Amino acid sequence: MVMAAPALEGAAVTALRAVLHRVRQAAEKSGRRADDLPEDIEWHFVGHLQSNKAKSLLAAVPSLAMVEGVDNEKLANHLDRTVSTLGRKPLSVLVQVNTSGEESKSGVDPSRCVELVKHVKLGCPNLQFSGLMTIGMPDYSSTPENFRTLSNCRTEVCKALGMAENQCELSMGMSGDFEQAIEMGSTNVRIGSTIFGPRDYTKKK
């Protein structure tokens, strides 16, 4: 069972703790003890993570299985050292690629994708490179190009590192375009809005 936790500016760890608390409360209300929840629940951190938050995030969420959003060597190094310090099993990561070219978006430039993946895979022994991810434009206007760019990045990465493409996940596609993402090779889609309803961004103001 995989549960994804979105990154919230300046309060990532607090948000994850709050979600864990709500999971326990929901279990109790339904007549289940928290201990009865599946032991294989895995948490994914999705989005931009500041390097100085890596240690507190991993310490607060022992069952964190993956960080979807490594976009620079500094963050990769912080995660690698923290995993080693905590003595936990290797952490799976997806390298985030900025396929839309938006300056406001996190993610490595496609031209530097292979370089960053090499650093993660060869220079960070406590991280497990699992694939690539991207977040397209909010209006989905660049969807085909975004997906094609990420797919091309995977081809280049696998060729450079001698990997089979089926060993490299493609996390792309959200509620408005996940069918097309799957058709273009996505192995991991993010469809929270479809399941839980649209987010209310007015609460952040």
Secondary structure by P-SEA (a helix, b strand, c coil): cbbbbbbccccaaaaaaaaaaaaaaaaaaaccccccccccbbbbbcccccccaaaaaaaaccccccccccccaaaaaaaaaaaaaacccbbbbbbbbccccccccccccccaaaaaaaaaaccccccccccccccccccccaaaaaaaaaaaaaaaaaaaaccccccccccccccccaaaaaaaccccccccccccccccccccc
